[in-house]
């Protein structure tokens, strides 16, 4: 069967496929290569660029028991939406993904035991991130020898947490900003600290005074609440299905590891601990290990709330 592809966008920019959609919805659909399956796969995204979150939806005329999707070399879990015939999954486009045509391979099993598989295309656009220069305490740029082992252990611990894909979805609905006010520093910005190039900024910063309450953006389980060398007092929330929130530079904690938290529950307060130039909140989101913009997560889920 000839594959059909169409793109809807609200930006009025057409270039064969999708161009940047700013804050509008980008959606696409591809007909299933199997005529008997009558599967329909669509996607929505703020834009199809590095650092973005894509919501992929599978619709089936027959009840489905299990769905997952593979994209960019990673397996992304899906969850049943309104009923067993509609499933959705969040797909992350990592910060370092190059522009080009990629496939989301959606596979699963119907309630009657019959398997299915359908490939859905995504045309990713390149993105150039800005560069910022900061001056910080030199010990956070070139740490002393005596803390190198601590940094290694902490980094390994955090990465081990992000590798776990909890099978239960603990979040529901849209994500909310953890503190009032707009973001003050953009995701993906390249950092030059004290004149030395460093890793790109993999989160979003929010300006806030010390002591400002920090609210959980959605429900989940606290899997880390500890003082780390670079990020200071840090809280990580597991929202389930490979989705994590990482909050840094807190002045104090209001939760402990193992606590279950609800949406908008206070988890701590803004501070200036770790590698910082002043009080603010840093929020990182990881999706099955993929580095994505928290603002993209908020935008795409608010479209479907």
Rosetta silent file (secondary structure, phi, psi, omega in degrees, C-alpha in Angstrom):
SEQUENCE: XXXXXXXXXXXXXXXXXXXXXXXXXXXXXXXXXXXXXXXXXXXXXXXXXXXXXXXXXXXXXXXXXXXXXXXXXXXXXXXXXXXXXXXXXXXXXXXXXXXXXXXXXXXXXXXXXXXXXXXXXXXXXXXXXXXXXXXXXXXXXXXXXXXXXXXXXXXXXXXXXXXXXXXXXXXXXXXXXXXXXXXXXXXXXXXXXXXXXXXXXXXXXXXXXXXXXXXXXXXXXXXXXXXXXXXXXXXXXXXXXXXXXXXXXXXXXXXXXXXXXXXXXXXXXXXXXXXXXXXXXXXXXXXXXXXXXXXXXXXXXXXXX
SCORE:     score description
SCORE:     0.000 S_00000001
   1 L     0.000  133.246  179.454    0.000    0.000    0.000 S_00000001
   2 L   -65.684  129.765 -178.094    1.346    3.410   -0.910 S_00000001
   3 L   -77.556  136.091  179.154    2.280    5.306    2.255 S_00000001
   4 L  -108.112  145.354 -178.745    0.575    8.640    2.737 S_00000001
   5 E  -141.220  131.161  174.462    2.083   11.517    4.684 S_00000001
   6 E  -145.437  149.469 -176.260    0.608   14.837    5.584 S_00000001
   7 E  -122.679  135.314  172.570    1.596   17.599    7.933 S_00000001
   8 E  -112.868  129.432  169.537   -0.603   20.110    9.694 S_00000001
   9 E  -144.513  159.213 -174.974    1.022   23.193   11.178 S_00000001
  10 L  -102.682   13.168 -173.231   -0.173   26.587   12.350 S_00000001
  11 L  -102.575  -11.618  179.779    2.852   28.595   11.308 S_00000001
  12 L    72.469   21.065 -178.203    2.228   28.889    7.576 S_00000001
  13 L  -115.578  109.892 -179.269    5.742   27.634    6.783 S_00000001
  14 E  -117.467  132.458  177.606    5.874   24.777    4.301 S_00000001
  15 L  -145.504   58.446 -176.467    9.107   23.341    2.933 S_00000001
  16 L    83.194  -59.116  173.590    8.176   19.913    1.700 S_00000001
  17 L  -121.671 -142.424 -170.299    7.683   18.723    5.270 S_00000001
  18 E   -90.429  141.080  169.257    7.475   20.592    8.550 S_00000001
  19 L  -105.301 -177.772 -176.497    9.309   23.787    9.482 S_00000001
  20 L   -62.565  136.007 -174.442    9.579   25.204   12.961 S_00000001
  21 L  -107.614    7.708 -179.960    6.159   25.565   14.594 S_00000001
  22 L    49.739 -123.113 -176.793    7.097   27.817   17.506 S_00000001
  23 L   -97.611   12.964 -179.005    4.381   27.388   20.127 S_00000001
  24 L   -96.654  167.001 -178.482    1.837   25.829   17.797 S_00000001
  25 L   -80.543  133.706  170.836    1.019   22.160   17.330 S_00000001
  26 E  -110.729  127.937 -178.329    2.806   20.171   14.652 S_00000001
  27 E  -136.629  152.028  178.228    1.042   16.972   13.733 S_00000001
  28 E  -150.080  162.486  176.826    1.464   14.269   11.151 S_00000001
  29 E  -146.788  151.527  177.006    0.051   10.919   10.286 S_00000001
  30 E  -133.282  136.002  177.799    1.073    7.926    8.227 S_00000001
  31 E   -71.427  146.465  178.492   -1.169    5.158    6.987 S_00000001
  32 L   -65.781  141.047  176.933   -0.285    1.682    8.172 S_00000001
  33 L   -71.197  -10.591 -179.857    1.588   -0.439    5.610 S_00000001
  34 L  -105.062  105.222 -175.702   -0.758   -3.310    6.544 S_00000001
  35 L   -59.736  -31.852 -176.879   -4.242   -2.636    5.064 S_00000001
  36 L   -70.370  -25.042 -175.278   -5.855   -5.244    7.304 S_00000001
  37 L   -76.272  -32.984 -178.731   -4.693   -3.573   10.489 S_00000001
  38 L    54.655   34.383  178.203   -6.349   -0.194    9.807 S_00000001
  39 L   -80.503  147.076  176.859   -3.979    1.368   12.313 S_00000001
  40 E  -126.505  124.209  179.141   -3.609    5.136   12.471 S_00000001
  41 E  -118.921  129.253  178.045   -0.494    6.777   13.890 S_00000001
  42 E  -131.774  165.909  174.988   -0.225   10.542   14.427 S_00000001
  43 E  -140.906  156.297  172.806    2.134   12.859   16.268 S_00000001
  44 E  -132.120  142.904  178.463    2.107   16.281   17.899 S_00000001
  45 E  -158.391  150.470  173.529    5.105   18.427   18.776 S_00000001
  46 L   -63.496  -40.173  171.169    5.951   22.017   19.522 S_00000001
  47 L  -163.353  160.609  178.308    8.580   21.595   16.803 S_00000001
  48 L  -102.064   79.305 -177.271   10.564   18.681   15.381 S_00000001
  49 E  -142.510  165.327  177.549   14.022   19.724   16.561 S_00000001
  50 L   -55.188  137.246  178.868   16.662   18.548   19.052 S_00000001
  51 L    90.938   -1.543 -176.831   15.473   18.741   22.649 S_00000001
  52 L   -94.512  155.062  174.770   11.770   18.452   21.840 S_00000001
  53 E  -103.694  132.479 -179.842    9.160   16.014   23.165 S_00000001
  54 E  -114.825  130.289  175.460    6.856   14.360   20.614 S_00000001
  55 E   -96.785  114.640 -179.852    3.495   12.858   21.568 S_00000001
  56 E  -104.739  131.891 -177.874    2.763    9.854   19.330 S_00000001
  57 E  -119.743  131.618  174.382   -0.775    8.439   19.238 S_00000001
  58 E  -110.753  128.692  175.820   -1.856    5.033   17.939 S_00000001
  59 E  -118.897  131.059 -177.886   -5.526    4.428   17.140 S_00000001
  60 L  -128.818  141.610  177.424   -6.805    0.930   16.431 S_00000001
  61 L   -73.109  -14.487 -179.876  -10.297   -0.292   15.506 S_00000001
  62 L  -118.803  149.258 -179.228   -9.722   -3.329   17.727 S_00000001
  63 L   -57.305  142.328 -177.701   -8.697   -3.397   21.419 S_00000001
  64 E  -119.586  140.587 -177.271   -4.938   -3.412   22.037 S_00000001
  65 E   -99.706  -30.515 -174.553   -3.169   -4.987   24.994 S_00000001
  66 E  -152.637  138.613  178.871    0.399   -3.699   24.624 S_00000001
  67 E  -143.532  142.883  170.575    2.231   -0.962   22.646 S_00000001
  68 E  -148.257  164.337 -179.933    5.785    0.374   22.538 S_00000001
  69 E  -135.874  142.352  177.119    7.784    2.517   20.154 S_00000001
  70 E  -115.142  128.813  179.155   11.416    2.548   19.061 S_00000001
  71 E  -154.762  143.719  177.725   13.020    5.767   17.848 S_00000001
  72 L    55.351   31.080  177.733   16.520    7.228   17.824 S_00000001
  73 L    78.476   12.282 -179.392   17.867    3.894   19.080 S_00000001
  74 E  -127.760  152.691  175.870   15.712    3.866   22.225 S_00000001
  75 E   -97.974  121.487 -179.073   12.559    2.038   23.325 S_00000001
  76 E  -110.424  124.400 -179.648    9.809    4.373   24.518 S_00000001
  77 E   -73.519  150.075  174.533    6.838    2.895   26.428 S_00000001
  78 E  -110.157  163.639  178.079    3.246    3.722   25.475 S_00000001
  79 E  -137.171  149.776  178.342    0.199    3.912   27.735 S_00000001
  80 E   -67.446  134.387 -178.580   -3.514    3.391   27.150 S_00000001
  81 L   -93.394 -110.915 -176.699   -5.278    6.715   26.741 S_00000001
  82 L   -72.290  -28.560  178.529   -9.078    7.006   26.702 S_00000001
  83 L  -159.970 -178.726 -175.377   -9.587    3.293   26.039 S_00000001
  84 L   -74.274   -1.303  176.795   -7.748    0.171   24.920 S_00000001
  85 L   -97.653   -9.574 -179.629   -8.034    1.258   21.287 S_00000001
  86 E  -124.780  119.870  179.948   -6.059    4.507   21.778 S_00000001
  87 E  -124.925  147.663  179.972   -2.474    4.446   23.040 S_00000001
  88 E  -133.151  153.271  177.152    0.037    7.273   23.420 S_00000001
  89 E  -145.247  144.274  174.975    3.758    7.549   23.979 S_00000001
  90 E   -93.508  124.683  179.577    6.200   10.380   24.645 S_00000001
  91 E  -111.872  130.459  179.326    9.216   10.306   22.308 S_00000001
  92 E  -100.903  134.610  172.651   12.292   12.390   23.104 S_00000001
  93 L  -100.355  108.864 -172.928   14.536   13.999   20.469 S_00000001
  94 L   -62.669  155.052 -179.487   17.911   14.253   22.191 S_00000001
  95 L   -52.125  -34.061 -175.077   19.852   17.497   22.365 S_00000001
  96 L   -98.412    8.466 -179.173   22.542   16.152   20.014 S_00000001
  97 L   -66.534  133.906  177.723   20.224   14.651   17.355 S_00000001
  98 L   -87.927  154.477  178.711   21.090   15.740   13.824 S_00000001
  99 L   -63.609  150.551  179.891   18.503   16.813   11.309 S_00000001
 100 E   152.069 -178.831 -179.747   17.117   14.176    8.971 S_00000001
 101 E   -93.832  126.590  179.801   14.361   11.645    8.445 S_00000001
 102 E  -126.537  160.061  177.857   13.798    9.191   11.294 S_00000001
 103 E  -115.873  139.998  166.349   11.242    6.473   11.938 S_00000001
 104 E  -100.372  110.449  179.498    9.187    5.713   15.024 S_00000001
 105 E   -89.618  105.530 -178.489    8.602    1.967   14.849 S_00000001
 106 E   -95.551  126.821 -179.936    5.371    1.327   16.755 S_00000001
 107 E  -137.374  158.633  179.959    4.690   -2.294   17.640 S_00000001
 108 E  -178.552 -165.153 -178.761    2.308   -4.100   19.928 S_00000001
 109 E  -140.821  135.472  175.884   -0.258   -6.819   20.402 S_00000001
 110 E   -77.605  167.085 -179.970   -4.012   -6.799   20.148 S_00000001
 111 L   -61.719  -30.274 -179.857   -6.229   -8.332   22.820 S_00000001
 112 L   -79.430    1.958  176.749   -6.831  -11.311   20.539 S_00000001
 113 L    94.431   -5.702 -179.424   -3.079  -12.024   20.545 S_00000001
 114 L   -81.041  132.276 -179.396   -2.288  -10.840   17.014 S_00000001
 115 E   -83.460  163.393  174.581    0.840   -8.673   16.746 S_00000001
 116 E  -148.099  162.066  178.668    1.200   -5.512   14.679 S_00000001
 117 E  -154.815  136.723  178.327    3.919   -3.136   13.595 S_00000001
 118 E  -147.506  139.198  179.923    3.819    0.227   11.816 S_00000001
 119 E  -102.047  130.704 -178.680    6.553    2.764   10.973 S_00000001
 120 E  -120.303  123.949 -175.507    5.805    6.459   11.395 S_00000001
 121 E   -84.202  146.915  172.079    8.213    9.060    9.908 S_00000001
 122 E  -130.577  128.371  176.758    9.539   12.190   11.607 S_00000001
 123 E  -100.419  105.770 -175.027   11.496   14.831    9.705 S_00000001
 124 E   -90.062  134.303  177.436   13.855   16.440   12.238 S_00000001
 125 E   -97.063  147.113  174.769   15.237   19.917   11.617 S_00000001
 126 L   -67.695  155.746  177.074   18.668   21.083   12.764 S_00000001
 127 L  -140.944  132.410  177.339   18.824   23.619   15.571 S_00000001
 128 L  -100.538  118.752 -178.915   21.596   26.015   16.492 S_00000001
 129 L   -91.650  147.479  179.166   21.751   26.702   20.218 S_00000001
 130 L   -72.655  169.035  179.140   23.150   29.977   21.621 S_00000001
 131 E  -117.498  140.755  175.455   26.333   30.251   23.686 S_00000001
 132 E  -127.594  148.627  178.700   26.671   31.870   27.093 S_00000001
 133 E  -114.840  127.400 -178.933   29.772   32.881   29.067 S_00000001
 134 E  -128.044  150.344  172.080   29.737   32.658   32.863 S_00000001
 135 L  -113.700  119.833 -179.297   32.216   33.317   35.617 S_00000001
 136 L  -130.314  171.923  176.236   31.917   30.936   38.567 S_00000001
 137 L   -54.945  127.724 -174.559   34.075   29.751   41.445 S_00000001
 138 H   -57.813  -26.240 -179.758   37.080   28.050   39.805 S_00000001
 139 H   -66.201  -18.978  178.204   36.645   24.938   41.966 S_00000001
 140 H   -93.080   -9.794  175.149   33.464   24.178   40.021 S_00000001
 141 L   -94.629  -49.219  175.306   35.226   24.529   36.650 S_00000001
 142 L  -123.575   87.049 -174.806   38.386   22.619   37.531 S_00000001
 143 L   -61.756  149.465  175.660   37.514   20.701   40.712 S_00000001
 144 L   -61.343  153.094 -178.646   40.288   19.824   43.188 S_00000001
 145 H   -55.504  -36.559 -173.865   41.770   16.335   42.916 S_00000001
 146 H   -69.358  -13.006  179.934   40.311   15.310   46.263 S_00000001
 147 H  -106.481   -0.561 -177.292   36.703   15.649   45.032 S_00000001
 148 H   -60.331  -40.504 -179.998   37.129   13.837   41.695 S_00000001
 149 H   -67.112  -38.678  176.784   36.053   10.484   43.150 S_00000001
 150 H   -60.848  -46.208 -179.881   32.997   12.084   44.748 S_00000001
 151 H   -61.015  -41.700  179.713   31.998   13.636   41.424 S_00000001
 152 H   -62.925  -45.229 -179.738   32.418   10.293   39.644 S_00000001
 153 H   -63.271  -43.769 -178.537   30.271    8.449   42.198 S_00000001
 154 H   -66.037  -41.146  178.334   27.530   11.075   42.096 S_00000001
 155 H   -62.785  -42.526  179.395   27.465   11.151   38.302 S_00000001
 156 H   -64.449  -40.699 -179.873   27.242    7.368   38.161 S_00000001
 157 H   -62.396  -44.673 -179.422   24.411    7.330   40.707 S_00000001
 158 H   -65.223  -44.617 -179.370   22.354    9.857   38.760 S_00000001
 159 H   -64.928  -35.089  176.590   22.883    8.084   35.430 S_00000001
 160 H   -64.674  -36.866  176.355   21.878    4.758   36.990 S_00000001
 161 H   -63.254  -46.865 -176.603   18.633    6.362   38.159 S_00000001
 162 H   -66.571  -21.926 -179.738   17.888    7.711   34.683 S_00000001
 163 H   -76.390  -16.706 -178.508   18.457    4.287   33.112 S_00000001
 164 L   -81.095  128.248  175.781   15.538    2.767   35.021 S_00000001
 165 L  -109.498   97.060  179.594   12.224    2.771   33.148 S_00000001
 166 L   -66.779  126.728 -173.487    9.504    2.288   35.748 S_00000001
 167 L   -69.583  -18.045 -179.601    6.632    0.431   34.020 S_00000001
 168 L   -91.333  139.999  172.838    3.882    2.367   35.821 S_00000001
 169 L   -88.252  117.434 -179.714    2.814    5.844   34.710 S_00000001
 170 L   -98.570  -18.751  179.178    2.637    8.017   37.835 S_00000001
 171 L   -89.771  158.083  178.919    2.020   11.358   36.117 S_00000001
 172 L  -149.579  136.386  178.502   -1.325   12.491   34.742 S_00000001
 173 L    73.456 -157.611 -175.439   -2.337   15.437   32.598 S_00000001
 174 L   -82.920  163.091  175.853   -0.074   18.397   31.894 S_00000001
 175 L   -98.500  143.276 -179.168    3.103   19.457   33.710 S_00000001
 176 L  -112.892  152.513  176.746    3.264   22.806   35.513 S_00000001
 177 L   -60.583  139.190 -175.581    6.225   25.099   36.124 S_00000001
 178 L   -74.094  -20.930  176.969    7.789   24.343   39.531 S_00000001
 179 L  -137.842  158.882  178.785    8.075   28.022   40.526 S_00000001
 180 L   -67.465  156.523  174.581    6.238   31.201   39.439 S_00000001
 181 L    96.001  161.958 -178.117    7.601   33.301   36.614 S_00000001
 182 L   -76.756  164.320  175.636    9.121   32.661   33.183 S_00000001
 183 E   -67.343  145.230 -177.077   12.284   30.701   32.473 S_00000001
 184 E  -108.362  -10.022 -179.055   15.452   32.759   32.703 S_00000001
 185 E  -147.470  132.745 -171.041   17.889   30.518   30.814 S_00000001
 186 L   -84.931  151.506  175.552   17.212   28.408   27.751 S_00000001
 187 L   -66.362  143.080  173.985   17.693   24.691   27.267 S_00000001
 188 L    84.400   -5.080 -178.796   20.627   23.572   25.109 S_00000001
 189 L   -62.780  135.127  178.363   22.718   26.702   25.502 S_00000001
 190 E   -79.754  135.071 -175.299   26.431   26.021   25.195 S_00000001
 191 E  -104.444  135.712  168.694   28.399   27.054   28.284 S_00000001
 192 E  -120.754  107.728 -175.531   31.800   28.702   28.485 S_00000001
 193 E  -103.409  121.288 -177.746   32.790   28.821   32.152 S_00000001
 194 L    51.289   38.329  177.938   35.720   31.033   33.112 S_00000001
 195 L    83.079    2.472 -176.793   36.750   30.975   29.451 S_00000001
 196 E  -114.421  126.066  178.905   36.625   27.152   29.186 S_00000001
 197 E   -62.194  137.628  179.370   34.034   25.330   27.003 S_00000001
 198 E  -133.584 -178.739 -176.776   31.830   22.952   29.010 S_00000001
 199 L   -61.700  152.058  178.064   28.842   20.684   28.441 S_00000001
 200 L   -66.159  157.920  179.726   25.627   22.242   27.064 S_00000001
 201 L   -75.085  111.835 -172.965   22.902   23.345   29.430 S_00000001
 202 L   -98.100   16.755  177.893   20.573   20.333   29.597 S_00000001
 203 E  -140.539 -165.879  177.283   17.831   21.961   31.646 S_00000001
 204 E  -128.106  135.157  179.652   15.898   25.187   32.080 S_00000001
 205 E  -100.018  147.448  176.556   16.576   27.777   34.777 S_00000001
 206 E  -126.694  127.135  175.896   13.989   29.847   36.622 S_00000001
 207 E   -72.524  131.767  178.339   14.858   33.032   38.500 S_00000001
 208 L  -163.189  150.267  179.440   13.522   32.963   42.043 S_00000001
 209 L   -73.904  152.772  175.074   14.525   34.254   45.457 S_00000001
 210 L   -56.215  132.890  179.844   16.085   31.991   48.050 S_00000001
 211 L    95.922   -7.661  177.913   13.352   30.239   50.009 S_00000001
 212 L   -63.083  130.123  179.398   10.764   30.249   47.205 S_00000001
 213 E   -62.280  141.313  176.965    8.717   27.010   47.424 S_00000001
 214 E  -108.942  123.431 -178.023    9.365   24.489   44.651 S_00000001
 215 E  -101.001  139.740  173.580    6.328   22.510   43.525 S_00000001
 216 L   -60.455  129.239 -177.957    6.407   19.078   41.921 S_00000001
 217 L   -69.817  -19.611  176.620    5.400   19.633   38.264 S_00000001
 218 L  -165.788  175.362 -176.359    3.404   16.397   38.354 S_00000001
 219 L   -76.123  158.984 -179.993    3.023   13.335   40.554 S_00000001
 220 E   170.187 -161.545 -178.693    5.721   10.724   41.043 S_00000001
 221 E  -126.437  133.511  178.407    8.183    9.201   43.484 S_00000001
 222 E   -74.684  119.080 -179.081   11.270   10.848   44.972 S_00000001
 223 E  -110.144   -7.507  173.373   14.256    8.678   44.032 S_00000001
 224 E  -155.444  135.178  171.597   17.008   11.067   45.147 S_00000001
 225 E  -146.214   95.018 -170.266   17.241   13.881   47.688 S_00000001
 226 E  -155.071  162.784  175.856   20.907   14.595   48.326 S_00000001
 227 E   -89.991  115.965  178.771   23.704   17.162   48.245 S_00000001
 228 E  -110.853  152.146 -172.389   25.713   16.737   45.018 S_00000001
 229 L   -58.183  -54.034 -175.365   28.938   18.543   44.192 S_00000001
 230 L   -81.480  -42.577 -173.671   27.859   20.378   41.041 S_00000001
 231 L   -94.209    0.020  178.834   24.070   20.638   41.466 S_00000001
 232 E    65.561 -147.812  178.083   24.040   21.207   45.238 S_00000001
 233 E   -65.847  120.215 -168.339   20.933   20.080   47.075 S_00000001
 234 E  -128.500  139.115  174.071   19.173   17.975   44.444 S_00000001
 235 E  -124.270  132.231  173.523   15.800   16.229   44.141 S_00000001
 236 E  -117.952  128.887  176.910   14.942   13.707   41.414 S_00000001
 237 E  -111.024  127.383  172.926   11.328   12.642   40.844 S_00000001
 238 E   -89.640  114.252  179.346   10.490    9.490   38.896 S_00000001
 239 E   -91.169   -3.271 -179.119    7.209   10.167   37.056 S_00000001
 240 E    92.164  158.240  179.342    7.148    6.660   35.553 S_00000001
 241 L    58.205   33.460  176.582    7.611    5.308   32.010 S_00000001
 242 L    81.118    7.921 -177.794   11.189    6.616   31.896 S_00000001
 243 E  -100.871  124.568 -177.026   10.237   10.256   32.632 S_00000001
 244 E  -130.404  146.153  169.068   12.264   12.066   35.333 S_00000001
 245 E  -113.101  133.824 -178.570   12.471   15.580   36.792 S_00000001
 246 E  -122.312  120.059 -178.817   15.793   16.736   38.262 S_00000001
 247 E  -115.802  131.617 -172.955   15.842   19.868   40.454 S_00000001
 248 E  -123.983  158.958  171.797   19.112   21.507   41.492 S_00000001
 249 E    74.614   24.664 -178.625   20.553   24.177   43.829 S_00000001
 250 E   -65.650  150.685  173.459   17.864   23.892   46.538 S_00000001
 251 E   -85.427  -28.208  178.492   18.388   25.647   49.870 S_00000001
 252 E  -160.155  159.191  178.883   16.455   22.908   51.700 S_00000001
 253 E   -98.855  149.608  170.291   14.440   19.724   51.155 S_00000001
 254 L  -119.216    3.748 -179.192   10.791   19.120   51.979 S_00000001
 255 L  -136.852  166.940  177.036   10.834   15.462   50.875 S_00000001
 256 L  -127.005  160.855  177.199   12.901   12.324   51.374 S_00000001
 257 L   -59.644  134.212 -178.021   13.925    9.492   49.091 S_00000001
 258 L    98.137  -14.143  179.264   11.056    7.043   48.731 S_00000001
 259 L   -70.275  140.277  169.710    8.312    9.655   49.234 S_00000001
 260 E   -93.740  132.431 -176.047    5.409    9.670   46.806 S_00000001
 261 E  -121.093  148.752  175.999    4.482   13.219   45.816 S_00000001
 262 L   -97.503  164.429  176.764    1.414   14.701   44.197 S_00000001
 263 L   -58.700  134.426  178.951    1.252   17.379   41.544 S_00000001
 264 L    74.053    5.884  175.824    2.019   20.823   42.978 S_00000001
 265 L   -71.958  139.801  179.018    3.269   19.388   46.289 S_00000001
 266 E   -71.349  126.246 -179.804    6.173   21.384   47.781 S_00000001
 267 E  -110.227  -11.173 -179.221    9.413   19.384   47.467 S_00000001
 268 E   170.349 -167.118 -179.027   11.894   22.008   48.651 S_00000001
 269 E  -134.810  148.990 -176.885   12.939   25.635   48.407 S_00000001
 270 E   -62.053  144.197  178.320   15.042   27.633   45.972 S_00000001
 271 E  -151.363 -158.163 -178.605   18.658   28.226   46.900 S_00000001
 272 L  -141.772   42.538 -179.874   22.178   28.764   45.578 S_00000001
 273 L   -90.508  153.307 -179.196   23.971   25.523   46.426 S_00000001
 274 L    82.549 -153.521 -177.302   26.455   23.837   44.085 S_00000001
 275 L   -84.689   98.240 -177.545   27.841   25.498   40.930 S_00000001
 276 L  -143.188  163.557  172.335   25.801   28.699   40.673 S_00000001
 277 L  -107.943   -3.996  179.713   26.169   32.447   40.214 S_00000001
 278 L   171.648  173.074 -178.093   23.131   33.215   42.386 S_00000001
 279 L   -65.187  133.114  174.950   19.846   31.794   43.664 S_00000001
 280 E  -172.381  171.741  176.038   17.680   30.116   41.026 S_00000001
 281 E  -113.854  129.257  174.157   16.041   26.784   40.220 S_00000001
 282 E  -104.451  127.298 -179.992   17.457   24.448   37.599 S_00000001
 283 E  -122.561  117.158  175.389   14.987   21.893   36.156 S_00000001
 284 E  -108.765  143.046  173.474   16.191   19.045   33.964 S_00000001
 285 E  -121.467  131.681  172.325   13.913   16.470   32.300 S_00000001
 286 E  -118.018  135.477  179.982   15.102   13.064   31.089 S_00000001
 287 E  -125.869  103.111 -173.264   12.880   10.840   28.954 S_00000001
 288 L    50.651   45.494  178.659   14.271    7.289   28.669 S_00000001
 289 L    80.275   -7.224 -177.784   17.689    8.892   29.089 S_00000001
 290 E   -82.167  135.498  179.732   17.016   11.483   26.377 S_00000001
 291 E   -85.270  111.526 -177.164   17.843   15.108   27.198 S_00000001
 292 E  -129.750  158.903 -177.494   14.749   17.190   26.459 S_00000001
 293 L   -76.724  123.672  176.297   13.525   20.695   27.249 S_00000001
 294 H   -55.433  -33.901 -180.000   11.144   20.870   30.242 S_00000001
 295 H   -67.956  -30.333  175.510    9.244   23.659   28.473 S_00000001
 296 H   -67.947  -41.679  177.036    8.627   21.324   25.539 S_00000001
 297 H   -60.270  -45.462  179.669    7.168   18.713   27.903 S_00000001
 298 H   -61.662  -42.527 -175.626    4.888   21.340   29.442 S_00000001
 299 H   -67.127  -47.371 -173.634    3.782   22.606   26.018 S_00000001
 300 H   -69.613  -36.219 -179.454    2.965   19.283   24.358 S_00000001
 301 H   -77.497  -27.440  176.222    0.996   17.873   27.296 S_00000001
 302 H   -68.471  -25.139  177.093   -0.961   21.105   27.791 S_00000001
 303 L   -67.379  -23.024 -174.722   -2.194   20.706   24.205 S_00000001
 304 L  -115.231    9.159 -177.144   -3.850   17.447   25.224 S_00000001
 305 L   -74.136    0.000    0.000   -4.971   18.270   28.761 S_00000001
